[in-house]
Amino acid sequence: MLAILLISGFFSFGQNKKTQPNIIVFLVDDMGWQDTSVPFWTKVTDFNKRYHTPNMERLAREGMKFTNAYAMPVCTPSRVSLMTGVNAAHHRVTHWTSPDKDKNTDFADSTLNSVDWNINGFSPVAGIPHTFYGTPLPAILNQAGYYTIHSGKAHFGSAGTPGSDPKNLGFQVNIAGNEIGHPASYLGEKNYDNAKNGKPSRNAVPGLEAYHGTDVFLSDAITTEALKALEKPVNDKKPFFLYLAQYAVHVPLDADKRFMSKYLKAGLDSTEAKYAALIEGMDKSLGDVLNFLDDRKIADNTVILFMSDNGGLSLTPQRGGNAWTHNLPLKGGKGSVYEGGIREPMLIRWPGVVKPKSVADQYVIVEDFFPTILEIAGVKNQKIIQQIDGKSFLPILKNPSFKDENRELVWHHPNRWIPAEGPKIHFSSAFRKGDWKLIYDYRKGKLELYNLKNDIGEQNDLALTNPQKVKELALLFTKQLKKWDAQWPTYKQNRKVVPWPDEVN
């Protein structure tokens, strides 16, 4: 078992609890960097013009926009990192977890064996096989006096393990969250299910029976219930932590009839119109939250952190269809360690601290949410089981020009995500320091080098022309992976270990 780490700064109650800010994490599923009318690049693109997200625009006006915010290439690793402050290479939940216990979601590969990753996800309880054991964020906040609410998608751990129930992580209220990774349906008239012959499907959304048979879209149902739950801490004048994790904009692409017509009239086909409507429905949820804060006159003491859990799902020909997510100019999409799979829309509003209309170019990553939120809450000197890899971005919130080009970021995905072949969506890891990014494709035994400042689309591989930079980054990359004892794949043919980055010729 990992040694208990005493983190200085946590869990000291020197400040008056009345001044503790309320904290809301608004997490979106599968939302790409371009899937919004808020431009996160240096210019507005045609894709930004396609979507209508006025409440994201409001957050950007009233808060800070992060142009270099990252998550993991798939969902569960990001969610575990957010809840624990630990990088996926370290917590070993490197892929999405199945709703069913002890089921490996990796597809078989002809070249490499599947690694022994934590297929059951995160556990707040020690001794659960194939899980990462740690101290979860909501449990710490709850002990610090916060009223903790979970609403929406959880997907922290498989069924039958403690991590499948958000209440085991320290949430006092759980709305519609369990082990499933996407809904069977977004439609209330279908009971948020896709039952066949009267038998509920595995991905039926739980706990929303009050909305069954209605025309209430899922994004609205979990938002309405979350805001109802907030009435208690607001009336009790108690700080709250709301984790509102939208199932949107993950498939299935059910039509949100309130928004479909405008996109069809704009010339989008029915699939892309459904996706755009799903995005606008998510944005409406954000607006409902902002309006609630205004109505209760608590907006000035509430921090809102908006993020997506991985890049947009770009349905390439290898997956059997056309794209509805357009991550361009970024390369790749969900499942890839190229920028399209990991770079996310991120916005933060904190009145009185974050300067309105500010833009931060410093790169951050999803495990940074854990130490940042604890620092925002003023939590100090708390015993935490796991070693924290994340770094607080509070200095960035106070100074958007903050720079740290020595920061090292790691993405580790030693897994096969889909059965079909595709561009860098299997068995790849990546490392960033400053503007430089190194990508390692294990199956090809190849390192690629990109300068993201000059080449955000990763079109110009500089590995051959800058071998010294490749060597420098490969050494640092390997050192970090070995420090974390990251699981490493082996070849099927001879069971030999795939070379580490610094061993690639």
ChimeraX attribute file (.defattr): number of C-alpha atoms within 10 A of each C-alpha:
attribute: neighborCount
match mode: 1-to-1
recipient: residues
	/A:1	8
	/A:2	9
	/A:3	9
	/A:4	12
	/A:5	14
	/A:6	15
	/A:7	15
	/A:8	12
	/A:9	14
	/A:10	20
	/A:11	20
	/A:12	13
	/A:13	15
	/A:14	9
	/A:15	11
	/A:16	8
	/A:17	15
	/A:18	11
	/A:19	11
	/A:20	21
	/A:21	22
	/A:22	25
	/A:23	22
	/A:24	21
	/A:25	19
	/A:26	22
	/A:27	22
	/A:28	26
	/A:29	24
	/A:30	28
	/A:31	27
	/A:32	29
	/A:33	33
	/A:34	30
	/A:35	29
	/A:36	24
	/A:37	20
	/A:38	27
	/A:39	20
	/A:40	24
	/A:41	14
	/A:42	7
	/A:43	8
	/A:44	13
	/A:45	16
	/A:46	10
	/A:47	18
	/A:48	18
	/A:49	14
	/A:50	17
	/A:51	20
	/A:52	23
	/A:53	22
	/A:54	17
	/A:55	21
	/A:56	23
	/A:57	19
	/A:58	17
	/A:59	25
	/A:60	22
	/A:61	17
	/A:62	19
	/A:63	25
	/A:64	24
	/A:65	29
	/A:66	25
	/A:67	22
	/A:68	19
	/A:69	23
	/A:70	28
	/A:71	29
	/A:72	33
	/A:73	33
	/A:74	27
	/A:75	24
	/A:76	26
	/A:77	32
	/A:78	30
	/A:79	30
	/A:80	30
	/A:81	29
	/A:82	24
	/A:83	22
	/A:84	31
	/A:85	30
	/A:86	24
	/A:87	30
	/A:88	26
	/A:89	25
	/A:90	24
	/A:91	27
	/A:92	28
	/A:93	30
	/A:94	30
	/A:95	28
	/A:96	27
	/A:97	29
	/A:98	22
	/A:99	22
	/A:100	18
	/A:101	19
	/A:102	19
	/A:103	12
	/A:104	18
	/A:105	18
	/A:106	22
	/A:107	14
	/A:108	14
	/A:109	19
	/A:110	10
	/A:111	13
	/A:112	23
	/A:113	20
	/A:114	22
	/A:115	16
	/A:116	15
	/A:117	23
	/A:118	21
	/A:119	26
	/A:120	31
	/A:121	35
	/A:122	35
	/A:123	27
	/A:124	21
	/A:125	16
	/A:126	12
	/A:127	11
	/A:128	16
	/A:129	15
	/A:130	18
	/A:131	26
	/A:132	26
	/A:133	22
	/A:134	24
	/A:135	20
	/A:136	26
	/A:137	21
	/A:138	28
	/A:139	19
	/A:140	21
	/A:141	23
	/A:142	19
	/A:143	14
	/A:144	22
	/A:145	17
	/A:146	25
	/A:147	24
	/A:148	26
	/A:149	25
	/A:150	27
	/A:151	27
	/A:152	28
	/A:153	28
	/A:154	28
	/A:155	28
	/A:156	34
	/A:157	34
	/A:158	28
	/A:159	20
	/A:160	14
	/A:161	23
	/A:162	22
	/A:163	29
	/A:164	25
	/A:165	22
	/A:166	26
	/A:167	20
	/A:168	18
	/A:169	25
	/A:170	23
	/A:171	24
	/A:172	16
	/A:173	16
	/A:174	23
	/A:175	24
	/A:176	22
	/A:177	24
	/A:178	25
	/A:179	28
	/A:180	26
	/A:181	24
	/A:182	22
	/A:183	24
	/A:184	22
	/A:185	23
	/A:186	30
	/A:187	24
	/A:188	20
	/A:189	15
	/A:190	17
	/A:191	25
	/A:192	26
	/A:193	22
	/A:194	19
	/A:195	16
	/A:196	8
	/A:197	6
	/A:198	7
	/A:199	9
	/A:200	15
	/A:201	15
	/A:202	16
	/A:203	19
	/A:204	20
	/A:205	28
	/A:206	16
	/A:207	13
	/A:208	16
	/A:209	12
	/A:210	10
	/A:211	18
	/A:212	15
	/A:213	13
	/A:214	13
	/A:215	15
	/A:216	18
	/A:217	22
	/A:218	27
	/A:219	25
	/A:220	18
	/A:221	21
	/A:222	26
	/A:223	23
	/A:224	16
	/A:225	16
	/A:226	22
	/A:227	18
	/A:228	10
	/A:229	20
	/A:230	20
	/A:231	13
	/A:232	13
	/A:233	16
	/A:234	17
	/A:235	9
	/A:236	8
	/A:237	10
	/A:238	16
	/A:239	26
	/A:240	23
	/A:241	26
	/A:242	25
	/A:243	23
	/A:244	26
	/A:245	26
	/A:246	26
	/A:247	28
	/A:248	26
	/A:249	26
	/A:250	19
	/A:251	17
	/A:252	16
	/A:253	19
	/A:254	16
	/A:255	19
	/A:256	24
	/A:257	13
	/A:258	12
	/A:259	18
	/A:260	20
	/A:261	15
	/A:262	14
	/A:263	20
	/A:264	16
	/A:265	10
	/A:266	10
	/A:267	10
	/A:268	17
	/A:269	12
	/A:270	15
	/A:271	16
	/A:272	19
	/A:273	26
	/A:274	24
	/A:275	26
	/A:276	30
	/A:277	26
	/A:278	28
	/A:279	25
	/A:280	25
	/A:281	24
	/A:282	24
	/A:283	21
	/A:284	20
	/A:285	22
	/A:286	26
	/A:287	18
	/A:288	17
	/A:289	22
	/A:290	18
	/A:291	13
	/A:292	16
	/A:293	17
	/A:294	12
	/A:295	10
	/A:296	11
	/A:297	12
	/A:298	14
	/A:299	20
	/A:300	14
	/A:301	17
	/A:302	21
	/A:303	23
	/A:304	22
	/A:305	21
	/A:306	22
	/A:307	23
	/A:308	30
	/A:309	30
	/A:310	33
	/A:311	36
	/A:312	31
	/A:313	26
	/A:314	22
	/A:315	16
	/A:316	16
	/A:317	12
	/A:318	13
	/A:319	14
	/A:320	9
	/A:321	10
	/A:322	13
	/A:323	15
	/A:324	20
	/A:325	24
	/A:326	20
	/A:327	26
	/A:328	17
	/A:329	17
	/A:330	22
	/A:331	19
	/A:332	27
	/A:333	32
	/A:334	29
	/A:335	31
	/A:336	29
	/A:337	32
	/A:338	28
	/A:339	26
	/A:340	30
	/A:341	31
	/A:342	30
	/A:343	33
	/A:344	32
	/A:345	28
	/A:346	24
	/A:347	26
	/A:348	24
	/A:349	26
	/A:350	24
	/A:351	16
	/A:352	11
	/A:353	13
	/A:354	20
	/A:355	18
	/A:356	19
	/A:357	15
	/A:358	18
	/A:359	20
	/A:360	20
	/A:361	16
	/A:362	19
	/A:363	23
	/A:364	25
	/A:365	25
	/A:366	27
	/A:367	28
	/A:368	23
	/A:369	24
	/A:370	23
	/A:371	25
	/A:372	19
	/A:373	23
	/A:374	20
	/A:375	17
	/A:376	15
	/A:377	26
	/A:378	22
	/A:379	24
	/A:380	19
	/A:381	14
	/A:382	17
	/A:383	15
	/A:384	19
	/A:385	19
	/A:386	22
	/A:387	19
	/A:388	19
	/A:389	19
	/A:390	22
	/A:391	17
	/A:392	20
	/A:393	20
	/A:394	18
	/A:395	12
	/A:396	20
	/A:397	24
	/A:398	14
	/A:399	16
	/A:400	19
	/A:401	13
	/A:402	14
	/A:403	15
	/A:404	10
	/A:405	13
	/A:406	10
	/A:407	13
	/A:408	17
	/A:409	20
	/A:410	22
	/A:411	25
	/A:412	27
	/A:413	28
	/A:414	27
	/A:415	28
	/A:416	22
	/A:417	23
	/A:418	17
	/A:419	13
	/A:420	14
	/A:421	14
	/A:422	16
	/A:423	13
	/A:424	20
	/A:425	23
	/A:426	25
	/A:427	24
	/A:428	25
	/A:429	25
	/A:430	23
	/A:431	22
	/A:432	24
	/A:433	18
	/A:434	17
	/A:435	15
	/A:436	17
	/A:437	23
	/A:438	26
	/A:439	24
	/A:440	23
	/A:441	19
	/A:442	25
	/A:443	18
	/A:444	10
	/A:445	15
	/A:446	14
	/A:447	24
	/A:448	17
	/A:449	25
	/A:450	23
	/A:451	19
	/A:452	17
	/A:453	10
	/A:454	11
	/A:455	14
	/A:456	19
	/A:457	19
	/A:458	21
	/A:459	13
	/A:460	14
	/A:461	16
	/A:462	17
	/A:463	18
	/A:464	11
	/A:465	10
	/A:466	12
	/A:467	11
	/A:468	11
	/A:469	16
	/A:470	23
	/A:471	19
	/A:472	11
	/A:473	21
	/A:474	23
	/A:475	15
	/A:476	16
	/A:477	24
	/A:478	17
	/A:479	15
	/A:480	18
	/A:481	19
	/A:482	14
	/A:483	11
	/A:484	16
	/A:485	13
	/A:486	19
	/A:487	20
	/A:488	23
	/A:489	22
	/A:490	19
	/A:491	17
	/A:492	14
	/A:493	10
	/A:494	8
	/A:495	11
	/A:496	11
	/A:497	13
	/A:498	16
	/A:499	14
	/A:500	19
	/A:501	27
	/A:502	17
	/A:503	12
	/A:504	14
	/A:505	9
